[in-house]
Amino acid sequence: MLPPPRTSAPQGSETQSRRRTALRLLPAFTLCAALTTSCALLGIKEQVKQINTYGVIALQVGNLATSATNYALAISKDARGTNEMVGFQVISADGFVLFLLREGRTYAAGAFSDLNGNGMYDWNEPAQLLRNLKPTPLAETGDRTQPLRLTLSVNSDLPRGPATTLPRENPDLGKALPLALGEIADLDLPKFSSAAGESGMWKPFEFILHYGVGVYFLEPYTPGKIPVMFVYGISGSAQDWRKMWEKFDRQKYQPWLFQYPSGMRLDKSANALSSAILLLKQRHGFERIYVVAHSMGGLVSRGAIQRTVSLTKTNFIPHFVTISTPWAGHQAAELAVKHLRFPVPSWRDMAPGSDYLTEIFSEPLPSGTRHDLIFSYKSSGGLGLPDENDGVVAVTSELKPEVQEQAASVFGVFEDHMGILNSPITLQQVEKALASPAR
């Protein structure tokens, strides 16, 4: 018998067979002996080693020249004391810059306005350089990358003299990290494919190198429409939302997609989502934004909402809708972490009682954020799952009592873990929730 939600659970039509259920939240962890020899887990070992080797430095550059190209770069000295350059890049109008840098080195990071267009720094050009910087490790939780602020000025403490030739670039030190902030998504491109979503779990470091992180729009920004951020779950992609977007009310809302490697630690993803929301608000000045998340994306989004409101001391996220989220974690993730030497990093945060889950439930959602919970149920029994589940997540995890009590509404849909995203009942409930009075 289903745990009793606060609303009855209507049945929806069966619209989709289970799609790669074993990868969605990996109930086949019960076959750990077999999985340890799989190509995927052998590959994740190398991915984790790479993640453990790199960190991130972020810059927020102010006073950019509007009539010239502005550049950013990071510098480190080699064993002979010679400067090496990494991550040379053009600064966007938002002034936000990300570097992916090898750990174990000390860096200087800076920026300049190339007023004469010679591709080099001249002493009379606006610039600033920050020294003795250490990257924030990708692998460690709790260390959040906060942008270091620079203000370009001709009164910088950089040497005066002739044009400074840029140091030799050493790609082994890292690179500029791609960041999308409002690019229009062509959903037929490989980067938005289901295969790319799978690689985001099994190959999170490779995903970052190729695609970075960020937010994509489906159409140009329109001030009169409310932004709705869609956040997929583990091994998810834009394709998970595609059918819902086709029927979504595009006259009232503008859908945005948070693209991220779902195999990365969840606090890193939550921090990236929070930073992206703040940068987009800075750029467009919207009064409010809503968040709709599926599966593990609900865990990422809850952390991001809490951090965003904490940083700004104001709440412009009045609606939060989650679908099939494992609020109490997943026992299979716990089993994998226990038995595998190199589990997918995000599995550590999915294990019941993990530090991340403890953190996001250490306080309720911010006052003024309404949470509507939609859960799926279709299966009885199953490999590594309790009797009531949606083929991937246990209903008891979806209906964690603490979350139920704090939710404005709880609604069940008779669909499996992925089929729920294509159900017309789900779309109806999402739009109903977004139109409901905020708290």
N, C-alpha and C positions, 0 to 999 in steps of 0.2 A: 504493500500500500504506500502511496506517495506521502512524504511528509506534508502536513497541511499548510499550504500557503494562505495568505490572507485574502485571496480571491480564488474562485473556482478556476479550474484549468480547462479551457475549451479545447476541443480537438480541431486541428487543422488538417488539410488534405496532405497526403504524402506526395511531395513534389520532387524529391531528389534522393537518389541512393547515396549511401555513405561514401564520401570522397576522401580517400587516403586517411581513413580513421586512425590507423596505427601511427601515423606521423603527427596527427593533430595534437593529441596529448599522450600518445605513446603507451596505451595499455599493454602493449607487448613487452613492456619492461619486465614482466614476469618471466620472460625468456632471456634473461640477461646473459646466460652462458653463451647463447647463440649470437646475441647482439654484439658481444665484445669482439667477435671476429668479423663483423660486417664492415664493408668498405666505408660506410657512413661514419661509424664510430672510430675507425682508424684515421679517417680524415679529420674528425673533430679534435683528435689528439694534437695534430699539427696546428689547427686553428687556435686551440687554447694556448699552445706554446707561443704563438704569435701575439695573441691578446695579452699574455703575461709580459711581453717584451715592450709594448708600446703604451704611450699615454697621450693626452691631449692638452694643448694650450689654446685658449680662446682669447681673442682681442675684440674690444669694442672701440673703434677708432672714430674720434670726433674731429670736427673742423676740416672736413675733406674739401679739397679744391673742386669746384664745380666745373671749371673750364679746363681741367687737366686730368690725366690718369693718375690714380692713387695706387700705390703698391704696398704690399706687406711681405715680410720675409722673416725667417728665423735663422740664427747663426749659432754655430758651435765650433769650438776649436778641436782639431785633431791632436794626436799624440805629440806632434812636433810644434804645436802652438799655432798652427795655421788655421785661419778662419775657413769654415765650410758653410755653404748656404743650403737651406732646405725650405720647401714650401713657398717659393716666390710666386705671388699671385696678385691679380687685380682685385682691389677692394670694391665690393658692391656699394650701392648707395646707402644701405643700412649701416655700413661700417663694421659689419660682423665678419670675423675671420677665424678659421679653425685650422690648427696644425695637428697632424698625426705624427708623433715624434718618438724615436727610440728612447727608452729609459736608460738610466745610468750615465747620462750626459747633462751638462748644464748649458742652458741656451740663453741667448738674447733674442728678443722678438721686437720688431719695430715696423714702422711704416713711414712713407714719405710721399709727397705730391711731386710728380715729375713735371714741373712747370715748363721746361724747355723741350720735353719729349725725347730726350736722348737715352732713356732707359736706364739711367744711372742717377745716383744721389749727388746733387750739387749743394755746397755748403749754404747757399742762400735760399734753399727750398725748404718748405715746412716739413718737419719730421719729428719723430720721437722714438727713442729706443729704451726698452726695459731690459735690465740685465739680471743675471743670476736666477734664472727661472728653471723650475723643475716641472715636467709634465705631470698632470693628474693621471694616475694609472687607470688603464681601461679595466683591469681585472678586479680592482678593489672596490668594495661597496662602501658607502658612507662618504667617500671623497667626491664631492660634486664640483664639476668644472664651472667656475665662475669667470665671466669675461674680465680680463684685465683692461682697464681703461687707459687709452692714449689720446692725447690732444695734440694734433699737429701744429707746430709753431716754428718760426724761423729763429726763435730764441732757444733752441734745443742745445743740449750740452755736447752735441756731436762735433768732431773736429772741423775747423774751417780750412779752406784750401780748395784745390782743384776738384773736379768731379771724381767721385769715388767709384772705382770699378767694383762691381759686385763680386763676392767671393765665388769660388768654384762650387757648383751644385753637387751635393752628394746624395743621390736618391736612397742610399742605404739608411740614411738617418730618418727617413719618413717622407711626407708629402703634404701638400695642401689637402684638407679634407673637404670633399664636396658637401655643399649645404644648399638644399632647395628651399626657397621661401616664396612660394607663389607661382612657380613655373606651371604652365598649362600642361596637363598630363595627356599624352596620347596613349590610351589604355591598351593599344595594340602593340606597343613597343615591348621588347623583351624584358626591360627593367620592371615592368608592371605585371609580368606573367606569373602564373602559378609556380613555374619552375624557379623563377627568381625568389619567390616567397619561400619555397623549400630550402633554397640555398641560404636564405637569411637565418634559418635555424641551424642547418648542418655546417655552413661555412660563414659564420657571422663576420669574421675578419675580412675575408675576401669580399663579402657584400659591401662592407664599409669602404674598402678600397675602390670598388667599381662604382657604387651608387651613392655612398655617403648616407646621410639622413636628411630629413626635412619634411616639408609640407607642400603638397601639390594641389593645384586648383583644377576643377573640371571646366571652368570658364573664367574669363576675366573678372576681376573683383568688381562687384556692384554694390555701392554703398547702401542701397535700399533693401538688400537681402541679408538675412541672418546667416552668418557662417556656421556650418555644422561640421565639426571635426570627426571623421570616421577613423577608428583605430582597430586594425585587425589583430588576430591572435597569433599563437605560435604556428610557424610555417605559413602564415597567411599572406595575402597579397591584395592588390586592388580588385582582382577578379572576384574575391569573396563578396564584395559589395555591388558588383556591376548590375545585377538584376534589380536590386533594391533601388539603385540610383536611377534606373530607367523609369521607375514609377514614382520616384520621390517628388515632392512638391517643389519644383525648381522656380516657381514664381515667387515663393516666399523665402526659400532657403538656397544657399549656395554650398554644395558639398565640397569639403576639403579632405584630403587623404594624408594621414601621417604615415610616412614610409620609413621603416627602420628594420634592422636585423633582429629578428625575434629570438635568436639564440644568445644575444648579449644579455648581461645582467640587467634586471628589470629597473633598478634604480638609475642606471645610466640612460635607459630608454625614457624613463619618466622625466629625468632632468632635461633630456633633449627635447621632449614634447613641450615641457614648460617653457624652455628657452625660445622655441619656435613660436609658440603662442604670443609671448611677450614681444618678440621682434615684429611679428605681423601686426600686433596691436599698435606698436610704435609707428609702423609704416602707414597703416590704413585708418587707425583711430576708430575702429568699430566699438560700439557701446557694449556688446555682448557677444558671446560665442557659446554654442552648445556642443556637447560631446556625446557621440554614440560609439560604443565599443563592443566588440565580440570576444568572448572567451578570455584568454590571457590579457587581451587588450584592455579589459576592464580593470585589471590589477595595475597595469601601466598607467592608465588614465586617472585612477584614483590618486596615485602618488603625484602625478603631474598637477592635478587640480589643487591638491593640498599645498604643493610647493609654490604654485603660481599665486595663490591667494596670500600665502605667508610672505612672499617677497613684495607684493604690491600693496598689502594691507587694505585691499579692496577686492570685492568679488564681482566679476563680470561674467561668471560661468553659472548661470541660473539653472541649467538643465543638464543632467547626466543620465543617459540611458544605457544600461548594460544588457547584453544578450548572452546567455549560457556561460557566464563567468564562474570559474572554480574558486569561489571566495575562500573556501577552507583549504585550498591547495589540492594536490593530486597525490595519492598514495604511490602511484607508479613513479612519479618524479623522485619521491623519497627513496624508493627501492633502487632506482638508477644511481642516485648520488651515493648510496651506501655501497653498491657493488661495483661501480665503474670508477676507474682511476681518473679518467678524463670525461666526465659527463658534459653535455651541452651546458654552458654557463647559466642560462636562464632556468634550467631545471632545478638548480640549487634554490632559487627563489620561489619555485612552485611547490617545493616540498612543504607539507603541513608544518606550521610552527617556525618557518624560516625567519631570518632577521627581517627580510623585506616585508613579509606578511605581518609580522609583529609591528613593524614601524607604521604601516599604513592604517592599522587598526588601533594604534596607540591613541588616536584622537578621531572624532567623527569627521565626516565631511564638513567643510566650512558652512557656517550659517548663510543661508541664501542660495545654496545649491540643492535643488530637488533631484533625488535619485529615484528613477523608475527601473525596477528589476524585471526582466523578462527571462524565463528559464525554459529549457527544453526537456522533454521526457518522451522516450519512445521504446526503450529497450528494457528487458527484464533479464537480469543476470548478464553474463558476458565475461570474457577473459580478463581477470584482474580487477573487475569492477563489482560493486555491490548490486543488489537486486534491482534497484531503481536507478536508471541512468539514461543518458541520451546517446549511448554508444561510445562516448568518449569520457564524459564527466559524470560523476555521481550526483544525483539530485540533492543529496545531503550537503554536498559542497556548494552547489549553486544556491541553495537556500540556507546558508549559514545563518543561524538565528539572529546574531547581532546585526547582520546586514538587512535581513527581513524587517526587523523592528524599526530600523532607521529609514527604510525605503518609503516613499510616498505611495507606491503601488507595487504589487507583485502579480505577475501574470504568466501563466503557463501555456505553452504551445506544444501540441502533440507532433513534434518533429524531432529528427536526430540533430546532432551537433552542427552539421553544416546545412542541412536542409532548412533549418529555421530561418536562415538569412534570405531564402527565396520564397518563403511563405507570405501570401498576401495578408494573413492575419498579423504577422510580425510587423510588416510595413504599417498596417493600420494602427497597431499599438504604439509604434515608434512616433508616428506623427501625432497621435492622440496625446502621448506623453509630452512632446515638445510644445504642444498648444495648451497644455494645462497651466494653471497659475503656478508661478514659482513660489518657493518658500520664503 
